[in-house]
Every structure is written in C-alpha cells, then in structure tokens.
Amino acid sequence: MLKEEANEIEIGDVEHYIGEKDQTFSHKELVMRAMRKCLEAGCREMMAGWFNQKMDKRGNVAMIYIEDTRKVFIESIETARMFMSCDMDKKAKDEIKKIEENLEKKFKELCGDEEKDWESAPNAVEQHRWKQGIFFRKEHLSTAFPYYQEYINEEVKAYRKIFEELTNLTRRLDFYKEEEFEA
C-alpha cells in the first residue's frame, strides 16, 4: 500500500513553487508585468526629453529633466526581452535579428548623411558649431542634428516590431492558457 501511494504522488510544476513565506515565483507573471510596462510606455505620446526650468521661492532656477518617452518605451521592451531570453525560439531570434540588422543599416545610412552634412558645410558654419561645442565623430550621431531624432524614431518603429514578435512568442508558448495547479 505504501509503495502504491508513493507512485500516486504527483510533483507540481516547479515554476509555481511556494516557499516558506508564501512567496511565489512565476516566470509568466514576470513576463506579463514586463509586457504591461511596455504597453503603458507605448501608449504614451512619443516625445524627446527636455529640460524644464522651474524657479523656487528664493528665485533659484532648477533644471528638471523630463524623460524621453521614446527611450522609456525602448528600454521597457529591452527589459521584457531580457525576461524572455530563456523562452526565445528560433523563429523569434531570427525575426528580431532581422529587425536589428535593418535598424543597423538605417543607423549607418544616417551617419553617412550626417558626415556629408559636415563635409559640405561652409567654413563659417563649421566654426560656429565648434564654438557651440558641436563636433563631428565618425559613426556617431550628434543630438544637434535632425539625423539623431530620425534614428530614434526609426528605433521606436523597430522596437514596436520586436514587441510584436515577443507577443507572438508568448502566443506560441501558450502563455495565455489558464493555469490549474493544486497544492
């Protein structure tokens, strides 16, 4: 009888192991939270960051940075991707790699455009830029030119596609299925 009872014991999914202090770890829940953050960040207006000046009671001016919502969106997707790294299948890896390669091509194209802009600028314009602390660096986009903003906008589009692929991955992994677990 004891031997039969031992064979009837079913080991539950370790993903839902409950520790001593009723703490649970659920990979699906972490992914869901990360994806919710992506949705929240993606539903906001995509705007560049800026400094807002605020004056206190004594007349001192404080510079307060208002975050770049595009960068927040991109970072939230990077975090979701980090949580889902152990779930990635070949299709997701290939699709994300393709998106990143296209983004890299766009970056190089914009760097080339900025370099042409620097080379074609008259000497007086170049001197003025130097006085303002704006210098050319090869394979780097300066925030002083529209090419940087254009790249960030392209990056947002690419990360929307990456998020779409992560969402498709959760579907393939059947993360939407309701869980049934008895302790």
N, C-alpha and C positions, 0 to 999 in steps of 0.2 A: 504494500500500500504506500509506504513512504517513497519507494522508487517511482511509482506512478505519479504521485503528487509532484515530485521533483521534475518530471518530464512535462507537467502541465503548466509550470511557471513560465510566463511569457515576459520577456525583457522588453520594456518600452523603449521608445526612441530616445537616445541619449541627448538629442537636441533639446528635449524638454525636461532634463534632469532638474530636480528641485533640491537645492542644498539645505543646509541646516537652518538657515534664517529665512526660509521661504523665498529665496532668490532664485529666479529662473533665468535661463539663457535661451534665447530663441533667435537663431540666425534670421529667420523670416521676419521677425519683429524688427530687428536692426535694419534690415533691408527696407522694410516698409517705412520706418521712420526716416531713413536717409532719402528715400524717394519722395516722401511727403515734403521734406525740406526743399528738394529740387522743384517740386510743383509750386510751393509757396514762392520760391525765388523767381521761377519762370513766369508767374502770373503778375509780376510787378512790371512797371514801365522800365525798360532797359535804358538807363541813363549813365553817362560818365560821372565819375566822382568830382567833387569840387570842394573848395574851402569856403566856408561861410564865416563872415566876420560878425562877432557879437560883442557888444560893449557892456561891461559890468557897471555897477552903481558908481564906481570911482572914475569911470571914463577910460579904463584899460580895455584895449581891444584884444579879444581872444579869437584865435583862428580855430574853427571847428571843422574837421573833415567830414563831409557827407560821402558815404561809401558809394563806390561804383557798383550799381546793381547788376551790371553785366558780369563783372568779376565775381560777385557773390553767387550768381547763377552757375557760372563755370566751375567754381570751387565746390559748390554743392553736388554737382554731377561727378566731379573727381572723387568726392568722398563716397558717394553711392557706388561708384565704380570700384573703389578700394574695398568696400564691404563685400562686393560681389565678385571679387577676384577669384575666389575659390569655386565659384559657380560657372565661370566662363566656359562655354563650349567652343568648338572650332568655328562655328558659324558666327558667333558674337565676336570672337577675336579677329577673324578675317574682316568682318564688316567694320569694326572700329579701327583696325589698321588702315583700311582703305580711306576712311573718313580723315584720319590723321595725316595720311600721305597727301591727300588733296589740300588739306589745311597748310601743310608744309610748302607745297607748291605755291599757294597763294601768298604765303609769307615771303618766299624768295622773289616772287614777282613784284610785290610791293616794295621790298628792299631795293630791287633794281630800279623801280620808278623813283624812289627817293634819291638814289645815287645819281640818276640822270638830272633830277631837280637841282642837286648840289652842283653838279658839273656845269650846268647851263646857267647858273645864277651869275649875275654881274658881280664884279669885284666889290662894289659898294654894298650890295645886299649881303655878300659873304662877310664883310667887315662888321656890318650891323648885327648879324647873327652871332658872331664871335663875342661882340660886346655884351650881348644878352646871355651869353653862356651856352649857346646852342652850337654844338659841334657835330660833325659827321663821323659816324662809326660804321664801318663796313659790316653787313649782315645784322644790322640793328635798326629798329625803327624808333625815331625820335618822337616824343609826345608833342613836339612843337609843330608837327606836320600832320596833314589830314590822313596820311597813309597809316599811321598808328590807329586812329579811330576806325578807319575802314577795316583794318585787320581784326580789331576787337569785335566789330560787328560780324565779320565772317566767322570768327571763333565762336560767337554765340550761336550762329546758324549750325555750325558743325557740332557743337555740344548738344543742341536740340536733337540732332540725328543720333548722337551717341546715346542720349537718354531714351530715345525711341527704341534703339537696339537693346538697351538694358531692360526696358519694359517688355519687349518681345521675349527676351531671355527669361524673365520671370514667368511668362506665359508658358514657355517651353518646359520650364522646371516645375510647372503646376503649383506655383506659389499661391494661386488663387483658391485652391482646393481647401475646403474647411477641414480643420484638424479634429480628430477624435482621439482622445487619449484618456485612459482611466488609470489612476494611481492605485 
